[in-house]
C-alpha cells in the first residue's frame, strides 16, 4: 500500500512519527488489518531516522493500535484492541477521526449507565468546595451561551461533569473523569449545536446542580438521566426498551443502597 504520510521535522521525532501515523490511521487512510510500510520506507518518506520511526511505532504498539510481527511487518489492529480511553488516543480521535457513530453511541451508553449513579453519590458526598467548583462550571456554560461561544460552553460543560465525578470522593470515579475527558468532550461537541439545544442543556444542568446542592440523591439521579436523554436526542440515538429497563433496575438498586 502506498504511504499516506508526509515529511515531518522538529524535536521529539518519535512522538511526531506516532502522531503522523495516528493521523493516517484515524482519518481512515489505513484500515484494521492493513500493513504499514516497512520502517525503512517510513523513515525515507518522513525524512527521519529509523530509530525515530521505531520509537513512534513502539508508542502506537503500546497503545494497542498496531501489532508488530517479526519477519512479517506492522499491521493495524482491530479497533476493539485500541486503548481509546487513553487520553492520547482519544485526543487523536478528536483531532483526526471522521465522525464515528459507533464511538458516539458507546461513550453515550457508558455515560448514561454511570453518571446518574455518580450524580446520586455526589449529592451525598459533595463538599462546599465541590459545590463551588460545579457552580463555576455551570456559570461558564451560561457565559458561553450568552456570548454565543459554543467552544466556551463545551469546555465548561466538560468541567461541570468532571467536577461531579470528583465530588464523589472516590479515586476511581475521579480518575475516570480524567481518563474519559477527551472522549466525553467529543460527544458533547457533537451534541452541543444550536442555541435552542444549548439553552435546554443549560437548564438541565442547572437542575442537576441544584439536586446535588440540596442533597437529593434520587432527584440527582433523575436529573442526570434527563441530561443524558437530551444528549441522546442530539446524537440521534434511541435507547431500547431493554436499555430503559436496565436503567430502571440500576436506579432502584442504587437509591435503595445510597449513603
C-alpha positions as YAML, in Angstrom:
chain: A
units: angstrom
residues:
- id: 1
  name: UNK
  ca: [0.00, 0.00, 0.00]
- id: 2
  name: UNK
  ca: [1.24, 3.47, -0.85]
- id: 3
  name: UNK
  ca: [2.10, 5.52, 2.22]
- id: 4
  name: UNK
  ca: [-0.21, 8.41, 3.12]
- id: 5
  name: UNK
  ca: [2.35, 10.12, 5.36]
- id: 6
  name: UNK
  ca: [4.09, 13.47, 4.89]
- id: 7
  name: UNK
  ca: [7.50, 14.76, 5.92]
- id: 8
  name: UNK
  ca: [7.88, 15.92, 9.49]
- id: 9
  name: UNK
  ca: [10.52, 17.92, 11.31]
- id: 10
  name: UNK
  ca: [11.33, 19.40, 14.70]
- id: 11
  name: UNK
  ca: [12.14, 17.88, 18.08]
- id: 12
  name: UNK
  ca: [10.91, 14.69, 19.72]
- id: 13
  name: UNK
  ca: [10.66, 12.99, 16.36]
- id: 14
  name: UNK
  ca: [9.49, 9.66, 17.79]
- id: 15
  name: UNK
  ca: [6.29, 11.24, 19.13]
- id: 16
  name: UNK
  ca: [5.83, 13.15, 15.90]
- id: 17
  name: UNK
  ca: [6.11, 9.92, 13.93]
- id: 18
  name: UNK
  ca: [3.46, 8.34, 16.18]
- id: 19
  name: UNK
  ca: [1.22, 11.38, 15.73]
- id: 20
  name: UNK
  ca: [1.63, 11.39, 11.94]
- id: 21
  name: UNK
  ca: [0.83, 7.70, 11.59]
- id: 22
  name: UNK
  ca: [-2.08, 8.07, 14.05]
- id: 23
  name: UNK
  ca: [-3.50, 10.82, 11.84]
- id: 24
  name: UNK
  ca: [-3.40, 8.47, 8.87]
- id: 25
  name: UNK
  ca: [-5.00, 5.67, 10.88]
- id: 26
  name: UNK
  ca: [-7.78, 7.72, 12.46]
- id: 27
  name: UNK
  ca: [-8.63, 9.50, 9.21]
- id: 28
  name: UNK
  ca: [-9.18, 6.14, 7.55]
- id: 29
  name: UNK
  ca: [-6.11, 6.12, 5.28]
- id: 30
  name: UNK
  ca: [-5.30, 2.73, 6.81]
- id: 31
  name: UNK
  ca: [-7.88, 0.19, 7.95]
- id: 32
  name: UNK
  ca: [-7.66, -2.59, 10.55]
- id: 33
  name: UNK
  ca: [-5.71, -5.44, 9.04]
- id: 34
  name: UNK
  ca: [-3.69, -3.20, 6.70]
- id: 35
  name: UNK
  ca: [0.07, -3.44, 6.71]
- id: 36
  name: UNK
  ca: [2.08, -0.28, 7.32]
- id: 37
  name: UNK
  ca: [5.09, 0.41, 5.08]
- id: 38
  name: UNK
  ca: [8.43, -1.01, 6.26]
- id: 39
  name: UNK
  ca: [10.47, 1.07, 8.70]
- id: 40
  name: UNK
  ca: [12.96, 2.00, 6.00]
- id: 41
  name: UNK
  ca: [10.20, 3.33, 3.75]
- id: 42
  name: UNK
  ca: [8.61, 5.30, 6.58]
- id: 43
  name: UNK
  ca: [11.98, 6.76, 7.54]
- id: 44
  name: UNK
  ca: [12.57, 7.91, 3.97]
- id: 45
  name: UNK
  ca: [9.07, 9.31, 3.49]
- id: 46
  name: UNK
  ca: [9.10, 11.17, 6.81]
- id: 47
  name: UNK
  ca: [12.75, 12.24, 6.50]
- id: 48
  name: UNK
  ca: [13.64, 10.89, 9.93]
- id: 49
  name: UNK
  ca: [15.92, 8.16, 11.22]
- id: 50
  name: UNK
  ca: [14.83, 4.55, 11.58]
- id: 51
  name: UNK
  ca: [15.30, 5.00, 15.33]
- id: 52
  name: UNK
  ca: [12.65, 7.74, 15.32]
- id: 53
  name: UNK
  ca: [10.30, 5.55, 13.28]
- id: 54
  name: UNK
  ca: [10.90, 2.63, 15.63]
- id: 55
  name: UNK
  ca: [10.17, 4.86, 18.65]
- id: 56
  name: UNK
  ca: [6.92, 6.08, 17.11]
- id: 57
  name: UNK
  ca: [5.81, 2.56, 16.24]
- id: 58
  name: UNK
  ca: [6.58, 1.39, 19.77]
- id: 59
  name: UNK
  ca: [4.29, 4.12, 21.11]
- id: 60
  name: UNK
  ca: [1.45, 3.02, 18.83]
- id: 61
  name: UNK
  ca: [2.05, -0.62, 19.72]
- id: 62
  name: UNK
  ca: [1.88, 0.14, 23.44]
- id: 63
  name: UNK
  ca: [-1.48, 1.83, 22.84]
- id: 64
  name: UNK
  ca: [-2.84, -1.26, 21.09]
- id: 65
  name: UNK
  ca: [-3.20, 0.48, 17.73]
- id: 66
  name: UNK
  ca: [-0.70, -1.61, 15.78]
- id: 67
  name: UNK
  ca: [0.89, -5.03, 16.14]
- id: 68
  name: UNK
  ca: [4.50, -5.60, 15.15]
- id: 69
  name: UNK
  ca: [5.28, -9.12, 13.92]
- id: 70
  name: UNK
  ca: [8.87, -10.24, 13.45]
- id: 71
  name: UNK
  ca: [9.52, -11.24, 9.86]
- id: 72
  name: UNK
  ca: [6.11, -10.04, 8.72]
- id: 73
  name: UNK
  ca: [5.80, -6.31, 9.43]
- id: 74
  name: UNK
  ca: [3.46, -3.92, 11.19]
- id: 75
  name: UNK
  ca: [-0.29, -4.49, 10.97]
- id: 76
  name: UNK
  ca: [-3.12, -2.20, 12.10]
- id: 77
  name: UNK
  ca: [-5.05, -3.79, 14.97]
- id: 78
  name: UNK
  ca: [-8.83, -4.10, 15.12]
- id: 79
  name: UNK
  ca: [-10.30, -1.01, 16.77]
- id: 80
  name: UNK
  ca: [-11.58, -3.07, 19.72]
- id: 81
  name: UNK
  ca: [-7.91, -3.53, 20.68]
- id: 82
  name: UNK
  ca: [-7.14, 0.21, 20.68]
- id: 83
  name: UNK
  ca: [-6.82, 1.82, 24.08]
- id: 84
  name: UNK
  ca: [-9.30, 4.57, 23.26]
- id: 85
  name: UNK
  ca: [-9.61, 5.59, 26.91]
- id: 86
  name: UNK
  ca: [-6.00, 6.68, 26.93]
- id: 87
  name: UNK
  ca: [-6.08, 10.50, 26.75]
- id: 88
  name: UNK
  ca: [-3.53, 10.50, 23.93]
- id: 89
  name: UNK
  ca: [-5.61, 8.11, 21.82]
- id: 90
  name: UNK
  ca: [-8.94, 9.82, 22.44]
- id: 91
  name: UNK
  ca: [-7.21, 13.15, 21.78]
- id: 92
  name: UNK
  ca: [-6.09, 11.87, 18.39]
- id: 93
  name: UNK
  ca: [-9.61, 10.68, 17.77]
- id: 94
  name: UNK
  ca: [-11.00, 14.15, 18.43]
- id: 95
  name: UNK
  ca: [-8.40, 15.80, 16.21]
- id: 96
  name: UNK
  ca: [-8.21, 13.40, 13.30]
- id: 97
  name: UNK
  ca: [-11.06, 10.91, 13.16]
- id: 98
  name: UNK
  ca: [-14.02, 11.05, 10.86]
- id: 99
  name: UNK
  ca: [-17.34, 11.16, 12.78]
- id: 100
  name: UNK
  ca: [-17.84, 7.68, 14.22]
- id: 101
  name: UNK
  ca: [-21.46, 6.92, 15.19]
- id: 102
  name: UNK
  ca: [-20.46, 3.69, 16.94]
- id: 103
  name: UNK
  ca: [-17.97, 5.53, 19.15]
- id: 104
  name: UNK
  ca: [-20.54, 8.22, 20.00]
- id: 105
  name: UNK
  ca: [-23.02, 5.51, 20.95]
- id: 106
  name: UNK
  ca: [-20.52, 3.61, 23.08]
- id: 107
  name: UNK
  ca: [-19.46, 6.69, 25.04]
- id: 108
  name: UNK
  ca: [-23.09, 7.74, 25.44]
- id: 109
  name: UNK
  ca: [-24.05, 4.31, 26.79]
- id: 110
  name: UNK
  ca: [-21.18, 4.44, 29.25]
- id: 111
  name: UNK
  ca: [-22.18, 7.87, 30.50]
- id: 112
  name: UNK
  ca: [-25.87, 7.03, 30.73]
- id: 113
  name: UNK
  ca: [-25.07, 3.98, 32.83]
- id: 114
  name: UNK
  ca: [-22.55, 5.72, 35.09]
- id: 115
  name: UNK
  ca: [-23.40, 9.40, 35.52]
- id: 116
  name: UNK
  ca: [-26.79, 9.03, 37.22]
- id: 117
  name: UNK
  ca: [-25.12, 6.88, 39.88]
- id: 118
  name: UNK
  ca: [-22.17, 9.25, 40.15]
- id: 119
  name: UNK
  ca: [-24.56, 12.20, 40.49]
- id: 120
  name: UNK
  ca: [-26.51, 10.48, 43.27]
- id: 121
  name: UNK
  ca: [-23.24, 9.76, 45.05]
- id: 122
  name: UNK
  ca: [-22.14, 13.37, 44.65]
- id: 123
  name: UNK
  ca: [-25.41, 14.54, 46.18]
- id: 124
  name: UNK
  ca: [-24.46, 12.65, 49.33]
- id: 125
  name: UNK
  ca: [-20.75, 13.45, 49.42]
- id: 126
  name: UNK
  ca: [-20.06, 16.83, 47.79]
- id: 127
  name: UNK
  ca: [-18.25, 19.34, 49.98]
- id: 128
  name: UNK
  ca: [-18.75, 23.10, 49.88]
- id: 129
  name: UNK
  ca: [-15.66, 23.32, 47.68]
- id: 130
  name: UNK
  ca: [-17.05, 20.70, 45.31]
- id: 131
  name: UNK
  ca: [-20.33, 22.59, 45.03]
- id: 132
  name: UNK
  ca: [-18.45, 25.81, 44.29]
- id: 133
  name: UNK
  ca: [-16.50, 24.07, 41.51]
- id: 134
  name: UNK
  ca: [-19.69, 22.68, 39.97]
- id: 135
  name: UNK
  ca: [-21.29, 26.12, 40.15]
- id: 136
  name: UNK
  ca: [-18.29, 27.81, 38.50]
- id: 137
  name: UNK
  ca: [-18.50, 25.34, 35.63]
- id: 138
  name: UNK
  ca: [-22.23, 26.00, 35.29]
- id: 139
  name: UNK
  ca: [-21.60, 29.75, 35.22]
- id: 140
  name: UNK
  ca: [-19.03, 29.15, 32.47]
- id: 141
  name: UNK
  ca: [-21.70, 27.34, 30.45]
- id: 142
  name: UNK
  ca: [-24.08, 30.27, 31.00]
- id: 143
  name: UNK
  ca: [-21.45, 32.75, 29.79]
- id: 144
  name: UNK
  ca: [-20.77, 30.62, 26.74]
- id: 145
  name: UNK
  ca: [-24.47, 30.63, 25.86]
- id: 146
  name: UNK
  ca: [-24.80, 34.38, 26.45]
- id: 147
  name: UNK
  ca: [-21.74, 35.20, 24.37]
- id: 148
  name: UNK
  ca: [-22.60, 32.73, 21.61]
- id: 149
  name: UNK
  ca: [-19.43, 30.74, 22.18]
- id: 150
  name: UNK
  ca: [-20.03, 27.03, 21.65]
- id: 151
  name: UNK
  ca: [-16.39, 26.32, 22.47]
- id: 152
  name: UNK
  ca: [-16.63, 28.00, 25.87]
- id: 153
  name: UNK
  ca: [-19.94, 26.27, 26.55]
- id: 154
  name: UNK
  ca: [-18.45, 22.88, 25.68]
- id: 155
  name: UNK
  ca: [-15.31, 23.36, 27.79]
- id: 156
  name: UNK
  ca: [-17.43, 24.40, 30.77]
- id: 157
  name: UNK
  ca: [-19.83, 21.50, 30.14]
- id: 158
  name: UNK
  ca: [-16.94, 19.03, 30.39]
- id: 159
  name: UNK
  ca: [-15.68, 20.79, 33.54]
- id: 160
  name: UNK
  ca: [-19.18, 20.50, 35.05]
- id: 161
  name: UNK
  ca: [-19.30, 16.73, 34.64]
- id: 162
  name: UNK
  ca: [-15.69, 16.34, 35.72]
- id: 163
  name: UNK
  ca: [-16.48, 18.23, 38.94]
- id: 164
  name: UNK
  ca: [-19.39, 15.88, 39.67]
- id: 165
  name: UNK
  ca: [-17.19, 12.81, 39.21]
- id: 166
  name: UNK
  ca: [-14.66, 14.30, 41.61]
- id: 167
  name: UNK
  ca: [-17.36, 15.22, 44.12]
- id: 168
  name: UNK
  ca: [-17.90, 11.51, 44.80]
- id: 169
  name: UNK
  ca: [-14.53, 11.50, 46.59]
- id: 170
  name: UNK
  ca: [-13.92, 8.09, 45.07]
- id: 171
  name: UNK
  ca: [-10.49, 7.79, 43.50]
- id: 172
  name: UNK
  ca: [-11.69, 5.53, 40.67]
- id: 173
  name: UNK
  ca: [-14.57, 7.80, 39.63]
- id: 174
  name: UNK
  ca: [-12.35, 10.87, 39.86]
- id: 175
  name: UNK
  ca: [-9.72, 9.23, 37.67]
- id: 176
  name: UNK
  ca: [-12.42, 8.06, 35.24]
- id: 177
  name: UNK
  ca: [-13.36, 11.67, 34.59]
- id: 178
  name: UNK
  ca: [-9.74, 12.50, 33.79]
- id: 179
  name: UNK
  ca: [-9.25, 9.49, 31.53]
- id: 180
  name: UNK
  ca: [-12.54, 9.97, 29.70]
- id: 181
  name: UNK
  ca: [-12.31, 13.74, 29.35]
- id: 182
  name: UNK
  ca: [-11.36, 13.80, 25.64]
- id: 183
  name: UNK
  ca: [-13.97, 11.17, 24.76]
- id: 184
  name: UNK
  ca: [-16.68, 12.99, 26.73]
- id: 185
  name: UNK
  ca: [-15.67, 16.26, 25.07]
- id: 186
  name: UNK
  ca: [-16.07, 14.65, 21.65]
- id: 187
  name: UNK
  ca: [-19.66, 13.60, 22.44]
- id: 188
  name: UNK
  ca: [-20.50, 16.98, 23.99]
- id: 189
  name: UNK
  ca: [-19.09, 18.83, 20.99]
- id: 190
  name: UNK
  ca: [-21.28, 16.70, 18.75]
- id: 191
  name: UNK
  ca: [-24.44, 17.25, 20.82]
- id: 192
  name: UNK
  ca: [-23.98, 20.96, 21.60]
- id: 193
  name: UNK
  ca: [-25.15, 22.61, 18.40]
- id: 194
  name: UNK
  ca: [-27.94, 25.17, 18.19]
- id: 195
  name: UNK
  ca: [-28.70, 27.96, 20.67]
- id: 196
  name: UNK
  ca: [-32.01, 26.26, 21.50]
- id: 197
  name: UNK
  ca: [-30.24, 22.99, 22.31]
- id: 198
  name: UNK
  ca: [-27.67, 24.83, 24.42]
- id: 199
  name: UNK
  ca: [-30.38, 26.66, 26.31]
- id: 200
  name: UNK
  ca: [-32.21, 23.44, 27.13]
- id: 201
  name: UNK
  ca: [-28.94, 21.78, 28.07]
- id: 202
  name: UNK
  ca: [-28.08, 24.64, 30.41]
- id: 203
  name: UNK
  ca: [-31.42, 24.34, 32.21]
- id: 204
  name: UNK
  ca: [-30.98, 20.57, 32.56]
- id: 205
  name: UNK
  ca: [-27.54, 21.10, 34.07]
- id: 206
  name: UNK
  ca: [-28.91, 23.74, 36.45]
- id: 207
  name: UNK
  ca: [-31.47, 21.27, 37.76]
- id: 208
  name: UNK
  ca: [-28.79, 18.65, 38.27]
- id: 209
  name: UNK
  ca: [-26.59, 21.13, 40.11]
- id: 210
  name: UNK
  ca: [-29.45, 22.12, 42.42]
- id: 211
  name: UNK
  ca: [-30.29, 18.49, 43.22]
- id: 212
  name: UNK
  ca: [-26.69, 17.88, 44.24]
- id: 213
  name: UNK
  ca: [-26.56, 21.12, 46.24]
- id: 214
  name: UNK
  ca: [-29.79, 20.22, 48.08]
- id: 215
  name: UNK
  ca: [-28.53, 16.72, 48.94]
- id: 216
  name: UNK
  ca: [-31.23, 14.95, 46.92]
- id: 217
  name: UNK
  ca: [-29.64, 11.78, 45.51]
- id: 218
  name: UNK
  ca: [-32.84, 10.41, 43.95]
- id: 219
  name: UNK
  ca: [-33.59, 13.70, 42.20]
- id: 220
  name: UNK
  ca: [-29.93, 13.98, 41.14]
- id: 221
  name: UNK
  ca: [-30.10, 10.52, 39.58]
- id: 222
  name: UNK
  ca: [-33.19, 11.52, 37.59]
- id: 223
  name: UNK
  ca: [-31.76, 14.91, 36.63]
- id: 224
  name: UNK
  ca: [-28.63, 13.23, 35.28]
- id: 225
  name: UNK
  ca: [-30.83, 10.91, 33.22]
- id: 226
  name: UNK
  ca: [-32.59, 13.97, 31.78]
- id: 227
  name: UNK
  ca: [-29.22, 15.41, 30.76]
- id: 228
  name: UNK
  ca: [-28.36, 12.15, 29.02]
- id: 229
  name: UNK
  ca: [-31.74, 11.94, 27.25]
- id: 230
  name: UNK
  ca: [-31.09, 15.35, 25.70]
- id: 231
  name: UNK
  ca: [-27.67, 14.10, 24.61]
- id: 232
  name: UNK
  ca: [-29.25, 11.00, 23.06]
- id: 233
  name: UNK
  ca: [-31.69, 13.15, 21.10]
- id: 234
  name: UNK
  ca: [-28.90, 15.40, 19.82]
- id: 235
  name: UNK
  ca: [-26.87, 12.36, 18.76]
- id: 236
  name: UNK
  ca: [-29.86, 10.74, 17.06]
- id: 237
  name: UNK
  ca: [-29.82, 7.77, 19.45]
- id: 238
  name: UNK
  ca: [-32.90, 5.92, 20.70]
- id: 239
  name: UNK
  ca: [-32.48, 3.73, 23.81]
- id: 240
  name: UNK
  ca: [-34.26, 0.40, 23.54]
- id: 241
  name: UNK
  ca: [-36.86, -0.91, 25.95]
- id: 242
  name: UNK
  ca: [-34.33, -3.29, 27.46]
- id: 243
  name: UNK
  ca: [-31.91, -0.36, 27.92]
- id: 244
  name: UNK
  ca: [-34.58, 1.57, 29.82]
- id: 245
  name: UNK
  ca: [-35.41, -1.47, 31.95]
- id: 246
  name: UNK
  ca: [-31.75, -1.86, 32.85]
- id: 247
  name: UNK
  ca: [-31.55, 1.79, 33.91]
- id: 248
  name: UNK
  ca: [-34.72, 1.42, 35.99]
- id: 249
  name: UNK
  ca: [-33.23, -1.60, 37.76]
- id: 250
  name: UNK
  ca: [-29.98, 0.25, 38.38]
- id: 251
  name: UNK
  ca: [-31.91, 3.22, 39.76]
- id: 252
  name: UNK
  ca: [-33.76, 1.00, 42.23]
- id: 253
  name: UNK
  ca: [-30.58, -0.74, 43.38]
- id: 254
  name: UNK
  ca: [-28.57, 2.48, 43.59]
- id: 255
  name: UNK
  ca: [-31.05, 4.52, 45.57]
- id: 256
  name: UNK
  ca: [-32.00, 1.71, 47.94]
- id: 257
  name: UNK
  ca: [-28.35, 1.47, 48.91]
- id: 258
  name: UNK
  ca: [-27.34, 5.14, 48.81]
- id: 259
  name: UNK
  ca: [-25.32, 6.62, 51.66]
...
